[in-house]
């Protein structure tokens, strides 16, 4: 058996083990997004973001960047000056964890955890 085949078998065994949790992503509504984002901090692999009830947001990955956020129907939207355009995203929540994900119009996905 080659190294490739051994890795595939081990990967399959780990994926099928009963202790592995499978993410159960569910689309969020506007009111759910409001509850999930207002006055909370999310952590990403590259930094953290604070969402204030005022509509301001601070992203910090070593260099603080202030922007704005709002909900438009069932989408989260953000603006980061000096740009004046808004980008909107669908959101999903993993039912088994405190993970959220933002899905852009092109299908790009960014996942975040609620900070403790």
N, C-alpha and C positions, 0 to 999 in steps of 0.2 A: 504494500500500500504506500502511495507517495505521501509526502508531507501535505500536499494540497488536500488529498482525500481524508487524511487524519484530521485536519483542521475543519473540514466540512462536517465530518461525523461528530466531532466534539461540539461544534457550533449548533448542530441540530439537537444534540442531547441536552445542551444547556437551554435552548429555546423551548424544548418540550418538557423540561422539568417542572414539577408541580409548584415549586416555590417562586417561579417567575411570574411577576405581575404583567398583565397585558394592558396597555393604555386603552381606556374607553373614552374617546373624545366625543363630546357632544356640543353642537352649536349653541351659542349663547344669544339670548335676546337682549335688546337695549337695556331694559331694567336690570337684568342679571349683570350686564357689563358695568352698569353704574354702581351696583353693590360691590362688584369685584375690584373696581379700580379706584373709587373715591377714597382719598386719604390713606393710600397704601403704598408700599414699596415693593417693587418687583426686582428680582435679581436675574441677570442674564449671564452667559459665560464671559462677557466682556465688560460688565459693569452693572449698575443698578439704576432704576428709574423710580422717582417719587411722583405720584399723581395727586395733586391738590384739588380739593373741592372747588376752588376758584376757577379751575380750568387751566392753571399753569402746571407745567411738568418740568422736572429737572432730571436729566440723564447725566450720569457721572461714570466715566471710564478712566478717570485720572485727569480729565479736562471737563469741567462742568459745562453743560449746554442747556439753556433754558428754552422751552417751547410752550406750545398750547395743546390742549386736548379737549375733545368734545365728542358727544355721541350724536350720530345722525341716523335715526331709525335704529336698525339693528347692526350698525357698524361703528367701530371706534375710528376716530379721525384725529390726525395730529398735524401740526405745522411747526417747522423749525426755522426761525429767522436766521439769516436774512431772506430766505425763500418766502414767498408770500402764498404759495400753493399749499393745499391740504392733501394729504394722502389718507385714504380710508381702508380699513381692514375688517374682515370678518373675524370673529373670535370663537374659540372653542375652549372647553374646560375638560381636563381629565377627571372623570368622576371619582377615581380612586386616590387622587393625590391633590396637592395644591398647585398643580401646573396649569398654566394658561398658554394658549398659542394664538398668534396673530397671523392671519392669512391674507397676503396682499393680492391685488387684482391680477398679478401675473402668476399667482400660485406659490410665491415664495412664503416660507413659513419661519417664524421666529418664536421660540419657546422661552417661557420665563417661569420662575418660581416665586410664590409669595414669600417675602422676607419674614423671618421670625423675630 
